[in-house]
Amino acid sequence: MKTIVHTSDSRGFANHGWLKSHHTFSFASYYDANRMNFGALRVLNDDVVQPKMGFGTHPHENMEIISIPLKGALSHKDSMGNKRAIEVDEVQVMSAGTGLTHSEFNDSKTDEVNFLQLWIIPEEKNVIPNYEQRKFDTQDQVNQLQTLVAPKDKLEGEALPISQQAYIYRSKLEAGKTLDIATKSPNNGLYVFVIEGALKIDDSTLGNRDAIGIYEFDGLTVEANEDSRFIVIEVPMN
């Protein structure tokens, strides 16, 4: 088993006033040659957007983009004609493929929006752009993994499709409970990001916004030292 731990305070940080963003991997003005990606996982940003502020229209291409709101609602508009708000317990995926533009905005006059945005490198370039969004039942996360995102050719349950052999899971693990996790392929690794709580994984104890990447392993046990919420990102390592 090989592991890499990324503590919360080791992330890059940018304060733009209207936006406060923590970068797990190199992004924009934050650059660390040792933190470019974890396998096909290229970006994991933890963003807080101030009321009545947002991201203006900007382009993407050949990237799988996943947004997971943690607090508030984020309005979305794109060149495919989609115009919706993304709320807590919902997940949004975009396969940018040949290219698209979109904007994201916090319409609230009083409340911040906090959301995670992930970029996953696609296995196939120049696909037709695609957008999907779904609300997930929080009860299906309790003491188990709920599949949020899966490869478009291997969809399971209500999972949203992306153009990569990657999966994103979410869980609410109660104090004292454990979860055993295995990858779909021996070529895949797992990146576990703690939203809140305290987890014990291998010999590491992780707190709020800490993360660990694990690869070249047969199985993994996650134990909750207290009630915890976390996501698991399974991606090809090469």
LUMVO-487852 format. One line per 2 residues: their letters; for each residue x, y, z of C-alpha. Coordinates in steps of 0.05 Angstrom, whole numbers, plus 5000, padded with zeros to 4 digits. Layout:
residues N
a> X/Y/Z  ...
***
This chain:
residues 238
mk> 5000/5000/5000  5025/5069/4982
ti> 4995/5131/5014  5001/5207/5010
vh> 4969/5252/5062  4947/5323/5046
ts> 4928/5361/5110  4878/5418/5107
ds> 4930/5471/5123  4977/5447/5068
rg> 4930/5466/5012  4939/5527/4969
fa> 4895/5587/4985  4869/5646/4946
nh> 4828/5703/4974  4795/5745/4920
gw> 4747/5779/4966  4685/5753/4931
lk> 4716/5683/4930  4758/5645/4980
sh> 4786/5581/4950  4829/5525/4978
ht> 4866/5485/4925  4886/5413/4940
fs> 4925/5410/4875  4962/5463/4834
fa> 4911/5512/4806  4913/5584/4779
sy> 4966/5622/4818  4980/5564/4866
yd> 5034/5518/4840  5069/5460/4873
an> 5105/5411/4826  5092/5356/4876
rm> 5017/5369/4877  4994/5368/4805
nf> 4944/5311/4810  4927/5244/4841
ga> 4921/5198/4781  4865/5225/4737
lr> 4841/5272/4792  4869/5340/4770
vl> 4831/5391/4813  4797/5391/4881
nd> 4777/5461/4900  4739/5480/4964
dv> 4706/5546/4945  4666/5597/4986
vq> 4628/5648/4944  4602/5712/4976
pk> 4529/5734/4969  4510/5764/4901
mg> 4577/5745/4872  4602/5690/4825
fg> 4643/5666/4766  4631/5701/4701
th> 4623/5663/4636  4686/5623/4621
ph> 4705/5564/4576  4724/5492/4589
en> 4743/5435/4543  4764/5362/4550
me> 4753/5357/4625  4702/5322/4670
ii> 4677/5375/4719  4638/5356/4781
si> 4607/5405/4830  4583/5385/4900
pl> 4549/5440/4941  4560/5436/5016
kg> 4523/5500/5036  4476/5547/4999
al> 4455/5545/4926  4496/5560/4864
sh> 4461/5584/4801  4488/5555/4737
kd> 4481/5576/4664  4517/5546/4604
sm> 4523/5547/4528  4483/5482/4524
gn> 4421/5519/4547  4421/5494/4619
kr> 4400/5545/4671  4390/5516/4741
ai> 4409/5524/4813  4452/5470/4846
ev> 4433/5459/4919  4458/5419/4978
de> 4450/5343/4968  4453/5354/4892
vq> 4511/5338/4847  4526/5368/4779
vm> 4570/5337/4725  4594/5368/4660
sa> 4634/5332/4606  4665/5392/4572
gt> 4691/5352/4513  4696/5394/4449
gl> 4682/5457/4490  4630/5495/4528
th> 4622/5560/4568  4586/5569/4634
se> 4577/5616/4693  4563/5604/4767
fn> 4532/5654/4814  4509/5660/4886
ds> 4440/5692/4881  4431/5698/4957
kt> 4434/5769/4986  4457/5743/5054
de> 4487/5673/5053  4553/5646/5028
vn> 4557/5586/4981  4608/5532/4996
fl> 4620/5478/4944  4672/5428/4921
ql> 4692/5428/4849  4731/5370/4820
wi> 4764/5362/4753  4778/5292/4727
ip> 4820/5282/4664  4776/5245/4613
ee> 4795/5179/4581  4768/5203/4514
kn> 4778/5272/4484  4730/5314/4443
vi> 4666/5280/4465  4600/5316/4455
pn> 4590/5362/4516  4541/5336/4567
ye> 4508/5364/4630  4470/5327/4684
qr> 4447/5343/4754  4412/5301/4808
kf> 4390/5304/4880  4412/5245/4923
dt> 4377/5216/4984  4420/5230/5045
qd> 4395/5166/5079  4432/5125/5027
qv> 4498/5154/5053  4491/5132/5125
nq> 4545/5081/5143  4553/5062/5070
lq> 4581/5090/5005  4532/5125/4960
tl> 4554/5126/4887  4548/5196/4859
va> 4588/5191/4795  4609/5132/4752
pk> 4636/5118/4682  4583/5130/4629
dk> 4591/5058/4604  4584/5028/4674
le> 4529/5067/4708  4500/5040/4772
ge> 4438/5063/4810  4428/5138/4804
al> 4501/5155/4790  4516/5211/4742
pi> 4559/5195/4680  4629/5219/4664
sq> 4678/5201/4608  4729/5166/4652
qa> 4735/5100/4690  4727/5138/4755
yi> 4677/5139/4812  4657/5189/4866
yr> 4624/5164/4930  4596/5201/4990
sk> 4585/5175/5061  4561/5195/5130
le> 4596/5148/5177  4574/5147/5249
ag> 4624/5147/5307  4653/5078/5318
kt> 4630/5050/5252  4676/5023/5197
ld> 4672/5016/5122  4712/4968/5079
ia> 4728/4997/5010  4758/4963/4949
tk> 4771/4992/4880  4736/4971/4817
sp> 4803/4960/4783  4873/4944/4810
nn> 4898/5003/4769  4855/5051/4809
gl> 4871/5091/4871  4827/5123/4923
yv> 4828/5195/4946  4790/5205/5011
fv> 4771/5277/5029  4741/5291/5098
ie> 4686/5344/5095  4677/5343/5170
ga> 4692/5296/5227  4751/5250/5242
lk> 4771/5187/5206  4824/5134/5217
id> 4852/5106/5153  4913/5060/5154
ds> 4959/5094/5205  4932/5164/5192
tl> 4880/5203/5231  4845/5255/5188
gn> 4804/5315/5210  4762/5368/5174
rd> 4786/5379/5103  4845/5331/5110
ai> 4854/5280/5055  4893/5217/5038
gi> 4909/5183/4973  4918/5108/4972
ye> 4941/5064/4915  4973/4996/4902
fd> 4931/4962/4955  4881/4905/4961
gl> 4830/4935/5009  4819/4992/5056
tv> 4782/5001/5122  4756/5070/5142
ea> 4738/5080/5216  4701/5141/5243
ne> 4728/5168/5308  4667/5214/5309
ds> 4607/5226/5264  4639/5242/5197
rf> 4622/5263/5126  4670/5249/5070
iv> 4677/5235/4996  4717/5181/4962
ie> 4744/5193/4892  4766/5130/4855
vp> 4809/5145/4794  4857/5109/4747
mn> 4929/5122/4769  4958/5120/4698
***
